[in-house]
Amino acid sequence: MNRNLALGLLAALAAALIGSGWQIASRHGVTTTLGPVELAALRYAVPALVLLPLLIQTGLFPQGLPRRRLGLLVLGGGLPFGLLVMAGMQWAPAAHMGVFGAGSVPLFTALGARLVQGEPISGLRLAGLLLVVAGLAVFGASSLADAAQTWRGDLLFILAAMVWAMYTLTFRGSGLTPWQGAAVINAWSSLLLLPMLLALGAPRLLTAPWTDVAWQALGQGVAAGLLGLVTYMIAIAKLGAARASLSAALVPLSTALGAAWLLGEPLGAGTLVASGLVACGVALASGALGRHG
């Protein structure tokens, strides 16, 4: 195994584990003392401040990066994506994000690569896409009794997966290093968040226990906003968009198990079966098992 491949695989694994932790932390935050706007402020402002020296060198408009590509990066990897997830967490459990959100990313990534870049979908990849769809259907059927309460969150998770897949496809070829990408995306997300903060405020940051704010600042800002974004961009750079999205195979089950342990969310047979189907489907749909994937 060459060094680039090993580094890419480690980065993908780290991104998956950080992603699961972020989903669980977000669900805990919006169901206890904080709201989506407060979590978004911590998620983007903290890493933006940490990476400010790098941003000064890179600039808000990096040289050679088309404005359209910059907009797609911020839309898919920045504030719009984060708000979709955090708003969805108000209506649906973390396990739903693991399956509908992370599980859909390779599906949309493969379809996007086919439509935009003309990347062929082989027999194995097609089988993987069908397995992902089957897993989503099994999970949807098992959650039918709660659909009246959770459908809004599930829809937002699927939309979040679509824009994240767009970000996955856009970052490669942007010319940015992972750290530059994190600096630019978090800076623009913080700027986009300012009008919301001026209009709505973030009162819960002042009323919530300081321990909750501190833990969320660590989980949202440092872990997810900084390390999670950088490790995923490293995975894209070293493995390619399709193989980097393979990291999503680990997220449904790890999020479901973590949410059951830490948040007391129910862990039914339907969730386990769906997570298994999605994981297998992701492994195939990502193209990582193909010679050219």
N, C-alpha and C positions, 0 to 999 in steps of 0.2 A: 504494500500500500504506500503510495507516494505521499509526500508531506502535505501537499495541497488538499488531497482527498481526505486525509486524516483530520486536518484542521477544519475542513468543511463539515465533516460528519460530527465532530465535537461541537462546532458552532450550532449546527442544526439541533443536536440533542439539547444543548443549553437553551436555545430559543424555545424549544417545546416545553421544557420544564418551567422556564420563566413565564411563558404564556399561560400555562395552567395555573401557576401561582397568582398571576395577575387577574385571571378570571375569578378565582375564589376570593381574592382580596376585594375586587370590585363588587361582587355580590354581597359580601359582608358589609362593605361601606355603605351602599345605597339602601340596605335594609336595616341599618342601625342609626348612625349619627351623622352621616354625610350624604350629599346628593351628587348627581352627575356633574354639575358645574364645578362643585368643590373638588371632586376627584380629578376632573379634567385640568383644573388649575394646578394641582399637585403633579399630575402626570407630565405636563408639558413645560411648566415654568421652572421646575427644579432642574431638569437636564439642560434647559435653555440657558440658565444662569451658569451651570457648571461648564458648559461648552462655549460660553461667550468669547473667551480669547481665541478659540478656533474659528468662531463665526466672524470675528473681526478680520481674520486673514482670508477666509473664504468668501464672505459677503453674502447678503441676502439673495443676490442674483449671481450665482457662481459663473465664472467666465466659461463660455462654451456650452452652457446648459440652456437649451431652448426654454422659453417661458412656458410653453405648453407642457413639456415634460416636467418642469418644476411644479406646475399646478397639479399634475397627476400624482406626483410623489407626495405632495402635501395632502391631497384629497385621500389617497389610499393608505398612507402610513402615518398621517397626522390627526389633527383635531376632528375632522368629520368622521373618520373611522372610530376614534375613541368615544365620541358622543353617541354613535350608534350602539356600541357595545354597552356603555354605561347606562344609557336609557333603557336598553333591552333588559338589563339586569334588574330593573325595577319590577318587571312583570314575569320574568322566567328564571328558574334556577340556574346555577352555574353549569350543571351537567348539560343543559340545553345548549348553552353557548359552546361547550366542548364538542357536541355532536353536530348541531346545525351550523355553527360558525366555523370552527377549525376543520371539521370534517368536509365542509363544502369548498374550502380554499383550493385544494388540488383539482377538484372538479371544474371550478371556474378558471383556474390557471391553465389547465389543459385545453379547455374550450377557447379561452382567450388566445393562447399560443397558436391554436389551429386557425382562428378567424383572422388574427392580426398578422401573425408571422408565417402562416402557412405550414406550421409544424404538423406533420402527419400523426394520426392517432392509430397506433398499431393494434393488433388483436389483443395483446395483453393489456394495453392501456384502455381499450374499449371495455374489456371485461372488468377492469378496475373501476371505471366510471359507473358501470351497471351495479357493481357491488356497493359503491358509495350511495347510489340512489336507493338500493335495497335497504341499506342500513338506515338511511334517513326515513324511509317509509316504515320500517319496523319501529323505529323510535317514535315517529309520529303516531302510529297506531297504538303503541303502548302508553302514550301520553294523552290519548284522546279524551279521557275523562277530565283532564285538567286544561283542555284546549281553550275553553272559554276564558280562562285566566291568563294563559301563557302565550296565546297566538301572537299578540303584539310583540312580545319579546323575541319569539322565534323568527318573526318576519324581519325584525331589526338585525338579528344575528346573521341571517342570510344576506341581507344587504351589506352588512359589514364584511362578510366573506367575499362578496363581489368586489368591493373597493380594495380590499387587501390583496386579492389576486391581481388586480390592476397595478397596484404598487409593486408587487413581486415581479411582474413583467416589465415594469417601467424602470426599476432601479438599475438592472443590468444594462450597461451601455450608456449610463448617465455620465460617466467620467468622474463620479464622486467616490471618494474612499468611504468606508462605513462610518468613520467618525465625522467626516464632513457632512455626510448625509444626515446623520443624527443631529448635528448642529443646525443645519438649515431647516430640517423638518420641524424640530422642536421650536425654533425661533419663530417661524411662520405660524405655527399652531398657537403659540403664545400671543402673537399679534392678532390673530383672528379671534382669539378668546376675549380680548380686551373689550370689544363692544358688548359682549354678553355679560361680562362682569360689571360694566358700567350700568347696563340696563337692569340686570337681575341681582347683581351683587353675589356674594358668597358668604351669607350670614352664618352658615353652619361651621365654617372654619373658626369662628369666634365662640360658638356655643358648644361645640363638640369637645369631649375630653382631650387634653393635649396628647395623651398617649395614643388615641385613635388617629389624630392628625399626624403624629410623628411616624407611626407605623405605616400609614397610607403614603406619606411623603417618601418613605423608604421603598415601599412596594411599588407605588405608582411611578415616582420620579426616578429613583436610582435603578431599581430592578427592571421595570418594564420600559420606562421612557428612555433610559440610557443603555443599560446592558442588553435588554431584550432586543431593542432595535438594532444595535450594533452587531450582536451575534447573528441575527437573521440576515443582515446585509453581508456579513462575512460568508455565511452559508450560500447566499445567492452568488457572490463573487467567485467562490471556490467550486461550487457544485453546479451552478446554473439554476434557473428559475424552477424548472420541473423537479429536480432532485431536492432543492431546498424546501419545496413545499411538502416533501416526504415527512418532514418533522411533524407535520400536523397529524400523522398517524398515531403518535403517542398521546396527543392532547385529549381526545374524548374520554379515554379510560382513566388517565391520570387526573383529569379534572373531576370526573364522577367520583372516583375513590377519595380524592382529597376533600371534595365538598361533603361527602357522606361522613368522613372522619371529623373534619373541622367545623362544618356548619350544620351537621345533622340532617342533611338532605337524604330523602329515601333513595335507596339503590336497588332497583328492581331487576328482574331477569331481562325485561325488555331493554333496559339501559345497557346491560352487559352484552347482550346479543348484538344490539345495534352498534356499540362501540367496537366489538370484534369485527363485524362486517365492514364498518367504515375504515378501520385500521388496515385490513387486508386490501380493501379497495384502493385506499390511498397509496399503499405500497406498489400497486400495479399502475394506477392512473398517473402517478407522478413520473412514470417512465424510468425510475431509478433501476428497475430490474432489466430494462432493455439495454442492448449493447450501445445504443446511441442516445439513451434517455438523458 
